[in-house]
C-alpha cells in the first residue's frame, strides 16, 4: 500500500502545483483584461491576441482547475444520500463513483479530444482573427486537462482504499490522508 500512497502523494503534489499556476492565471487574466480595456479606451488600440490570451487563460483555469478542485474536495457533490451514509459508506460511494464514472468519462473525453488537438497541431492551426494566436496549444489543454482529472481520480481511489483498509484516515476538509 505504501507505493500506491506514494503515487497518490505525487499526483496530489502535481495537482497542487497546477492549482498554484491556475491561481496565478486568475490574477494575470484580470491584469490582461484591465490593461487591454484601458489601452483600448485610452488609445483606441486593441489586439485580438490579447483577447484570445484571456480566453486561453480561462480555458486553462477550467480544464486544470478541475483536478485541483477535486483534490481539495471542493467540487460539486449532490449530498442527499451522501450525508446519510456512514464514513465507510461515504468512502465506498466516493470510490465507486470515481472508478466507474469519473475516470472512464475523463479518459473517454481525453481520447475523443486528442484528434481535435492533433489535427490543429499537424496543420499549425492559427486563429482566424487578425493578430490571433496559435490554436493547437490551447486545444492540447482539453485532453491533458481530462487526463489530469483522471489521474487525480486515481489518487482519490488510492486514498479511499487505504482508508477502508485502515492505513490512513481522510482529513474531510482537504481530503488528505493522515497516518
PyMOL commands that set and color helices and strands:
alter all, ss='L'
color gray80, all
select helices_A, chain A and resi 2-43+48-71+82-84+87-123+136-164
alter helices_A, ss='H'
color red, helices_A
select strands_A, chain A and resi 169-171+176-178
alter strands_A, ss='S'
color yellow, strands_A
deselect
rebuild
show_as cartoon
